[in-house]
């Protein structure tokens, strides 16, 4: 499982797919998500704007990613 680090409280699903290198453009993410090929925490997700937070697991085909929020500030 590949770890994707973010420095905010959440990232939208279509953005995390770009960050992970699964897609090159937002339009590619749109169709991948719309067609039901993406699972978030084990459930099919068709919402491009779904908020992905710390410890959420994203699955596409045989690839798995876990979102990890980095600590901000001192």
Jmol script that loads the backbone (N, CA, C; Angstrom):
load data "model"
ATOM      1  N   UNK A   1       0.852  -1.172   0.000  1.00  0.00           N
ATOM      2  CA  UNK A   1       0.000   0.000   0.000  1.00  0.00           C
ATOM      3  C   UNK A   1       0.903   1.243   0.000  1.00  0.00           C
ATOM      4  N   UNK A   2       0.670   2.128  -0.945  1.00  0.00           N
ATOM      5  CA  UNK A   2       1.467   3.345  -1.060  1.00  0.00           C
ATOM      6  C   UNK A   2       0.864   4.448  -0.187  1.00  0.00           C
ATOM      7  N   UNK A   3       1.720   5.162   0.507  1.00  0.00           N
ATOM      8  CA  UNK A   3       1.286   6.254   1.379  1.00  0.00           C
ATOM      9  C   UNK A   3       1.326   7.569   0.600  1.00  0.00           C
ATOM     10  N   UNK A   4       0.231   8.319   0.665  1.00  0.00           N
ATOM     11  CA  UNK A   4       0.151   9.630   0.026  1.00  0.00           C
ATOM     12  C   UNK A   4       0.070  10.663   1.137  1.00  0.00           C
ATOM     13  N   UNK A   5       1.069  11.526   1.205  1.00  0.00           N
ATOM     14  CA  UNK A   5       1.115  12.536   2.266  1.00  0.00           C
ATOM     15  C   UNK A   5       0.447  13.820   1.802  1.00  0.00           C
ATOM     16  N   UNK A   6      -0.381  14.378   2.672  1.00  0.00           N
ATOM     17  CA  UNK A   6      -1.017  15.663   2.397  1.00  0.00           C
ATOM     18  C   UNK A   6      -0.713  16.603   3.553  1.00  0.00           C
ATOM     19  N   UNK A   7      -0.766  17.896   3.288  1.00  0.00           N
ATOM     20  CA  UNK A   7      -0.462  18.861   4.349  1.00  0.00           C
ATOM     21  C   UNK A   7      -1.671  19.734   4.697  1.00  0.00           C
ATOM     22  N   UNK A   8      -2.865  19.198   4.407  1.00  0.00           N
ATOM     23  CA  UNK A   8      -4.111  19.868   4.755  1.00  0.00           C
ATOM     24  C   UNK A   8      -5.007  18.858   5.473  1.00  0.00           C
ATOM     25  N   UNK A   9      -6.143  19.314   5.981  1.00  0.00           N
ATOM     26  CA  UNK A   9      -7.062  18.408   6.668  1.00  0.00           C
ATOM     27  C   UNK A   9      -7.689  17.382   5.725  1.00  0.00           C
ATOM     28  N   UNK A  10      -7.878  17.783   4.464  1.00  0.00           N
ATOM     29  CA  UNK A  10      -8.465  16.878   3.479  1.00  0.00           C
ATOM     30  C   UNK A  10      -8.039  17.291   2.079  1.00  0.00           C
ATOM     31  N   UNK A  11      -8.223  16.355   1.144  1.00  0.00           N
ATOM     32  CA  UNK A  11      -7.983  16.595  -0.277  1.00  0.00           C
ATOM     33  C   UNK A  11      -9.139  15.939  -1.012  1.00  0.00           C
ATOM     34  N   UNK A  12      -9.618  16.563  -2.069  1.00  0.00           N
ATOM     35  CA  UNK A  12     -10.702  15.969  -2.850  1.00  0.00           C
ATOM     36  C   UNK A  12     -10.195  14.727  -3.577  1.00  0.00           C
ATOM     37  N   UNK A  13     -11.091  13.774  -3.766  1.00  0.00           N
ATOM     38  CA  UNK A  13     -10.741  12.494  -4.380  1.00  0.00           C
ATOM     39  C   UNK A  13     -10.038  12.669  -5.719  1.00  0.00           C
ATOM     40  N   UNK A  14     -10.550  13.535  -6.574  1.00  0.00           N
ATOM     41  CA  UNK A  14      -9.910  13.692  -7.885  1.00  0.00           C
ATOM     42  C   UNK A  14      -8.494  14.236  -7.754  1.00  0.00           C
ATOM     43  N   UNK A  15      -8.236  15.050  -6.733  1.00  0.00           N
ATOM     44  CA  UNK A  15      -6.890  15.579  -6.514  1.00  0.00           C
ATOM     45  C   UNK A  15      -5.945  14.487  -6.017  1.00  0.00           C
ATOM     46  N   UNK A  16      -6.426  13.634  -5.144  1.00  0.00           N
ATOM     47  CA  UNK A  16      -5.559  12.589  -4.600  1.00  0.00           C
ATOM     48  C   UNK A  16      -5.160  11.598  -5.699  1.00  0.00           C
ATOM     49  N   UNK A  17      -6.041  11.376  -6.674  1.00  0.00           N
ATOM     50  CA  UNK A  17      -5.697  10.502  -7.792  1.00  0.00           C
ATOM     51  C   UNK A  17      -4.587  11.112  -8.643  1.00  0.00           C
ATOM     52  N   UNK A  18      -4.597  12.427  -8.783  1.00  0.00           N
ATOM     53  CA  UNK A  18      -3.518  13.102  -9.514  1.00  0.00           C
ATOM     54  C   UNK A  18      -2.224  13.069  -8.706  1.00  0.00           C
ATOM     55  N   UNK A  19      -2.307  13.335  -7.407  1.00  0.00           N
ATOM     56  CA  UNK A  19      -1.128  13.317  -6.534  1.00  0.00           C
ATOM     57  C   UNK A  19      -0.480  11.926  -6.550  1.00  0.00           C
ATOM     58  N   UNK A  20      -1.302  10.888  -6.541  1.00  0.00           N
ATOM     59  CA  UNK A  20      -0.811   9.509  -6.517  1.00  0.00           C
ATOM     60  C   UNK A  20      -0.245   9.064  -7.869  1.00  0.00           C
ATOM     61  N   UNK A  21      -0.494   9.855  -8.908  1.00  0.00           N
ATOM     62  CA  UNK A  21      -0.002   9.506 -10.230  1.00  0.00           C
ATOM     63  C   UNK A  21      -0.872   8.504 -10.967  1.00  0.00           C
ATOM     64  N   UNK A  22      -2.081   8.292 -10.481  1.00  0.00           N
ATOM     65  CA  UNK A  22      -3.008   7.360 -11.122  1.00  0.00           C
ATOM     66  C   UNK A  22      -3.526   7.953 -12.429  1.00  0.00           C
ATOM     67  N   UNK A  23      -3.759   9.261 -12.437  1.00  0.00           N
ATOM     68  CA  UNK A  23      -4.220   9.975 -13.634  1.00  0.00           C
ATOM     69  C   UNK A  23      -3.347  11.204 -13.847  1.00  0.00           C
ATOM     70  N   UNK A  24      -3.343  11.696 -15.069  1.00  0.00           N
ATOM     71  CA  UNK A  24      -2.560  12.881 -15.380  1.00  0.00           C
ATOM     72  C   UNK A  24      -3.373  14.152 -15.323  1.00  0.00           C
ATOM     73  N   UNK A  25      -4.678  14.042 -15.562  1.00  0.00           N
ATOM     74  CA  UNK A  25      -5.546  15.216 -15.611  1.00  0.00           C
ATOM     75  C   UNK A  25      -6.821  14.966 -14.818  1.00  0.00           C
ATOM     76  N   UNK A  26      -7.443  16.067 -14.414  1.00  0.00           N
ATOM     77  CA  UNK A  26      -8.697  15.969 -13.685  1.00  0.00           C
ATOM     78  C   UNK A  26      -9.792  15.300 -14.500  1.00  0.00           C
ATOM     79  N   UNK A  27      -9.775  15.504 -15.818  1.00  0.00           N
ATOM     80  CA  UNK A  27     -10.808  14.892 -16.658  1.00  0.00           C
ATOM     81  C   UNK A  27     -10.676  13.365 -16.667  1.00  0.00           C
ATOM     82  N   UNK A  28      -9.439  12.870 -16.593  1.00  0.00           N
ATOM     83  CA  UNK A  28      -9.235  11.416 -16.509  1.00  0.00           C
ATOM     84  C   UNK A  28      -9.786  10.880 -15.192  1.00  0.00           C
ATOM     85  N   UNK A  29      -9.558  11.622 -14.120  1.00  0.00           N
ATOM     86  CA  UNK A  29     -10.065  11.230 -12.801  1.00  0.00           C
ATOM     87  C   UNK A  29     -11.591  11.215 -12.808  1.00  0.00           C
ATOM     88  N   UNK A  30     -12.169  12.208 -13.464  1.00  0.00           N
ATOM     89  CA  UNK A  30     -13.634  12.316 -13.526  1.00  0.00           C
ATOM     90  C   UNK A  30     -14.253  11.031 -14.062  1.00  0.00           C
ATOM     91  N   UNK A  31     -13.730  10.517 -15.178  1.00  0.00           N
ATOM     92  CA  UNK A  31     -14.312   9.324 -15.787  1.00  0.00           C
ATOM     93  C   UNK A  31     -14.008   8.063 -14.981  1.00  0.00           C
ATOM     94  N   UNK A  32     -12.829   7.981 -14.425  1.00  0.00           N
ATOM     95  CA  UNK A  32     -12.464   6.836 -13.595  1.00  0.00           C
ATOM     96  C   UNK A  32     -13.409   6.724 -12.395  1.00  0.00           C
ATOM     97  N   UNK A  33     -13.680   7.867 -11.771  1.00  0.00           N
ATOM     98  CA  UNK A  33     -14.565   7.909 -10.604  1.00  0.00           C
ATOM     99  C   UNK A  33     -16.015   7.666 -11.026  1.00  0.00           C
ATOM    100  N   UNK A  34     -16.456   8.361 -12.061  1.00  0.00           N
ATOM    101  CA  UNK A  34     -17.845   8.257 -12.524  1.00  0.00           C
ATOM    102  C   UNK A  34     -18.214   6.825 -12.919  1.00  0.00           C
ATOM    103  N   UNK A  35     -17.255   6.118 -13.494  1.00  0.00           N
ATOM    104  CA  UNK A  35     -17.505   4.742 -13.937  1.00  0.00           C
ATOM    105  C   UNK A  35     -17.482   3.719 -12.803  1.00  0.00           C
ATOM    106  N   UNK A  36     -17.271   4.180 -11.555  1.00  0.00           N
ATOM    107  CA  UNK A  36     -17.320   3.283 -10.400  1.00  0.00           C
ATOM    108  C   UNK A  36     -16.069   2.447 -10.199  1.00  0.00           C
ATOM    109  N   UNK A  37     -14.935   2.930 -10.714  1.00  0.00           N
ATOM    110  CA  UNK A  37     -13.683   2.178 -10.601  1.00  0.00           C
ATOM    111  C   UNK A  37     -12.856   2.513  -9.361  1.00  0.00           C
ATOM    112  N   UNK A  38     -13.364   3.402  -8.517  1.00  0.00           N
ATOM    113  CA  UNK A  38     -12.609   3.845  -7.345  1.00  0.00           C
ATOM    114  C   UNK A  38     -13.384   3.487  -6.081  1.00  0.00           C
ATOM    115  N   UNK A  39     -12.652   2.930  -5.115  1.00  0.00           N
ATOM    116  CA  UNK A  39     -13.255   2.607  -3.811  1.00  0.00           C
ATOM    117  C   UNK A  39     -12.555   3.436  -2.742  1.00  0.00           C
ATOM    118  N   UNK A  40     -13.341   3.944  -1.817  1.00  0.00           N
ATOM    119  CA  UNK A  40     -12.806   4.681  -0.671  1.00  0.00           C
ATOM    120  C   UNK A  40     -13.254   3.935   0.577  1.00  0.00           C
ATOM    121  N   UNK A  41     -12.275   3.493   1.345  1.00  0.00           N
ATOM    122  CA  UNK A  41     -12.548   2.712   2.554  1.00  0.00           C
ATOM    123  C   UNK A  41     -13.463   1.518   2.274  1.00  0.00           C
ATOM    124  N   UNK A  42     -13.208   0.865   1.134  1.00  0.00           N
ATOM    125  CA  UNK A  42     -13.923  -0.357   0.794  1.00  0.00           C
ATOM    126  C   UNK A  42     -15.240  -0.167   0.068  1.00  0.00           C
ATOM    127  N   UNK A  43     -15.689   1.073  -0.142  1.00  0.00           N
ATOM    128  CA  UNK A  43     -16.974   1.327  -0.799  1.00  0.00           C
ATOM    129  C   UNK A  43     -16.750   2.078  -2.108  1.00  0.00           C
ATOM    130  N   UNK A  44     -17.487   1.688  -3.138  1.00  0.00           N
ATOM    131  CA  UNK A  44     -17.400   2.383  -4.423  1.00  0.00           C
ATOM    132  C   UNK A  44     -17.801   3.835  -4.209  1.00  0.00           C
ATOM    133  N   UNK A  45     -16.998   4.736  -4.767  1.00  0.00           N
ATOM    134  CA  UNK A  45     -17.270   6.166  -4.628  1.00  0.00           C
ATOM    135  C   UNK A  45     -17.356   6.783  -6.017  1.00  0.00           C
ATOM    136  N   UNK A  46     -18.450   7.490  -6.286  1.00  0.00           N
ATOM    137  CA  UNK A  46     -18.632   8.156  -7.574  1.00  0.00           C
ATOM    138  C   UNK A  46     -18.648   9.675  -7.431  1.00  0.00           C
ATOM    139  N   UNK A  47     -18.204  10.163  -6.279  1.00  0.00           N
ATOM    140  CA  UNK A  47     -18.153  11.605  -5.989  1.00  0.00           C
ATOM    141  C   UNK A  47     -16.742  12.134  -6.206  1.00  0.00           C
ATOM    142  N   UNK A  48     -16.543  12.951  -7.234  1.00  0.00           N
ATOM    143  CA  UNK A  48     -15.203  13.516  -7.479  1.00  0.00           C
ATOM    144  C   UNK A  48     -14.731  14.375  -6.316  1.00  0.00           C
ATOM    145  N   UNK A  49     -15.662  15.091  -5.699  1.00  0.00           N
ATOM    146  CA  UNK A  49     -15.322  16.022  -4.634  1.00  0.00           C
ATOM    147  C   UNK A  49     -15.297  15.414  -3.241  1.00  0.00           C
ATOM    148  N   UNK A  50     -15.397  14.090  -3.155  1.00  0.00           N
ATOM    149  CA  UNK A  50     -15.362  13.430  -1.836  1.00  0.00           C
ATOM    150  C   UNK A  50     -14.106  13.851  -1.085  1.00  0.00           C
ATOM    151  N   UNK A  51     -14.277  14.238   0.157  1.00  0.00           N
ATOM    152  CA  UNK A  51     -13.139  14.675   0.969  1.00  0.00           C
ATOM    153  C   UNK A  51     -12.378  13.453   1.483  1.00  0.00           C
ATOM    154  N   UNK A  52     -11.121  13.366   1.103  1.00  0.00           N
ATOM    155  CA  UNK A  52     -10.249  12.284   1.544  1.00  0.00           C
ATOM    156  C   UNK A  52      -9.429  12.809   2.709  1.00  0.00           C
ATOM    157  N   UNK A  53      -9.533  12.129   3.838  1.00  0.00           N
ATOM    158  CA  UNK A  53      -8.890  12.584   5.072  1.00  0.00           C
ATOM    159  C   UNK A  53      -7.842  11.575   5.537  1.00  0.00           C
ATOM    160  N   UNK A  54      -7.181  11.913   6.620  1.00  0.00           N
ATOM    161  CA  UNK A  54      -6.148  11.056   7.197  1.00  0.00           C
ATOM    162  C   UNK A  54      -6.662   9.628   7.400  1.00  0.00           C
ATOM    163  N   UNK A  55      -5.864   8.676   6.976  1.00  0.00           N
ATOM    164  CA  UNK A  55      -6.120   7.239   7.106  1.00  0.00           C
ATOM    165  C   UNK A  55      -7.202   6.681   6.181  1.00  0.00           C
ATOM    166  N   UNK A  56      -7.744   7.495   5.265  1.00  0.00           N
ATOM    167  CA  UNK A  56      -8.662   6.958   4.259  1.00  0.00           C
ATOM    168  C   UNK A  56      -7.859   6.109   3.276  1.00  0.00           C
ATOM    169  N   UNK A  57      -8.442   4.997   2.843  1.00  0.00           N
ATOM    170  CA  UNK A  57      -7.792   4.093   1.899  1.00  0.00           C
ATOM    171  C   UNK A  57      -8.523   4.188   0.564  1.00  0.00           C
ATOM    172  N   UNK A  58      -7.756   4.427  -0.503  1.00  0.00           N
ATOM    173  CA  UNK A  58      -8.295   4.542  -1.849  1.00  0.00           C
ATOM    174  C   UNK A  58      -7.801   3.343  -2.643  1.00  0.00           C
ATOM    175  N   UNK A  59      -8.723   2.692  -3.368  1.00  0.00           N
ATOM    176  CA  UNK A  59      -8.373   1.530  -4.180  1.00  0.00           C
ATOM    177  C   UNK A  59      -8.801   1.750  -5.621  1.00  0.00           C
ATOM    178  N   UNK A  60      -7.895   1.459  -6.537  1.00  0.00           N
ATOM    179  CA  UNK A  60      -8.171   1.497  -7.971  1.00  0.00           C
ATOM    180  C   UNK A  60      -7.559   0.234  -8.541  1.00  0.00           C
ATOM    181  N   UNK A  61      -8.397  -0.631  -9.093  1.00  0.00           N
ATOM    182  CA  UNK A  61      -7.940  -1.918  -9.600  1.00  0.00           C
ATOM    183  C   UNK A  61      -7.165  -2.641  -8.493  1.00  0.00           C
ATOM    184  N   UNK A  62      -5.912  -2.971  -8.736  1.00  0.00           N
ATOM    185  CA  UNK A  62      -5.119  -3.684  -7.731  1.00  0.00           C
ATOM    186  C   UNK A  62      -4.199  -2.754  -6.949  1.00  0.00           C
ATOM    187  N   UNK A  63      -4.390  -1.451  -7.095  1.00  0.00           N
ATOM    188  CA  UNK A  63      -3.554  -0.471  -6.391  1.00  0.00           C
ATOM    189  C   UNK A  63      -4.284   0.060  -5.168  1.00  0.00           C
ATOM    190  N   UNK A  64      -3.528   0.198  -4.068  1.00  0.00           N
ATOM    191  CA  UNK A  64      -4.090   0.733  -2.828  1.00  0.00           C
ATOM    192  C   UNK A  64      -3.221   1.883  -2.340  1.00  0.00           C
ATOM    193  N   UNK A  65      -3.892   2.933  -1.878  1.00  0.00           N
ATOM    194  CA  UNK A  65      -3.209   4.103  -1.348  1.00  0.00           C
ATOM    195  C   UNK A  65      -3.833   4.466  -0.009  1.00  0.00           C
ATOM    196  N   UNK A  66      -3.008   4.948   0.912  1.00  0.00           N
ATOM    197  CA  UNK A  66      -3.534   5.435   2.174  1.00  0.00           C
ATOM    198  C   UNK A  66      -3.120   6.900   2.312  1.00  0.00           C
ATOM    199  N   UNK A  67      -4.050   7.714   2.705  1.00  0.00           N
ATOM    200  CA  UNK A  67      -3.817   9.139   2.854  1.00  0.00           C
ATOM    201  C   UNK A  67      -3.285   9.411   4.258  1.00  0.00           C
ATOM    202  N   UNK A  68      -2.192  10.132   4.348  1.00  0.00           N
ATOM    203  CA  UNK A  68      -1.594  10.468   5.640  1.00  0.00           C
ATOM    204  C   UNK A  68      -1.385  11.972   5.729  1.00  0.00           C
ATOM    205  N   UNK A  69      -2.046  12.602   6.692  1.00  0.00           N
ATOM    206  CA  UNK A  69      -1.891  14.032   6.911  1.00  0.00           C
ATOM    207  C   UNK A  69      -0.628  14.274   7.720  1.00  0.00           C
ATOM    208  N   UNK A  70       0.181  15.210   7.248  1.00  0.00           N
ATOM    209  CA  UNK A  70       1.391  15.566   7.962  1.00  0.00           C
ATOM    210  C   UNK A  70       1.070  16.636   9.006  1.00  0.00           C
ATOM    211  N   UNK A  71       1.774  16.604  10.092  1.00  0.00           N
ATOM    212  CA  UNK A  71       1.589  17.613  11.133  1.00  0.00           C
ATOM    213  C   UNK A  71       2.040  18.967  10.608  1.00  0.00           C
ATOM    214  N   UNK A  72       1.249  19.989  10.916  1.00  0.00           N
ATOM    215  CA  UNK A  72       1.572  21.350  10.479  1.00  0.00           C
ATOM    216  C   UNK A  72       1.761  22.218  11.698  1.00  0.00           C
ATOM    217  N   UNK A  73       2.769  23.060  11.657  1.00  0.00           N
ATOM    218  CA  UNK A  73       2.984  24.012  12.738  1.00  0.00           C
ATOM    219  C   UNK A  73       3.805  23.431  13.887  1.00  0.00           C
ATOM    220  N   UNK A  74       4.085  24.324  14.826  1.00  0.00           N
ATOM    221  CA  UNK A  74       4.901  23.925  15.990  1.00  0.00           C
ATOM    222  C   UNK A  74       4.126  24.161  17.254  1.00  0.00           C
TER     223      UNK A  74
END
end "model"
wireframe off; spacefill off
backbone 0.3
color backbone group
